[in-house]
Amino acid sequence: MEKRKRDQVIKQKEEEAQKKKSDLEIELLKRQQKLEQLELEKQKLQEEQENAPEFVKVKGNLRRTGQEVAQAQES
């Protein structure tokens, strides 16, 4: 009976150790979730840009070109 109880306690401690995640595992999970979220946002942005009308795309290109010219003149 004593041996059974001891085995049960050992088994319970092992299960708790497996359930407890190390700091490294927690940080890796956080990083994975953050990367997945960024990937989803990037994908949504690409879809929005693909579905945008042509004049919106041209306007964005003009704005970007104007900023590049302004930076080049400052240098």
Steps between C-alpha positions, in 0.01 A plus 500: 500500500784735584672422173180569307459836670865588431461404133186710480679804647791454259264472206312812613824699526604389152165611357532838670850542361372429149212743540730774626667669211844643526567869444657416166193308384273786606711757313510279191122466504460877536738558209317245286164663570640845425648381169173335403311821580743710295471257211119525508515880505744499210275267304194718566690809387605329177143392432375854558762639265414247232132587526561876498402700192776599260489872591574418865806301398625781275446757775708288738778470244500877440515572871790258545684646200453852636647398835800338332567815295477718812747277684738500206495881487576523872806277467 
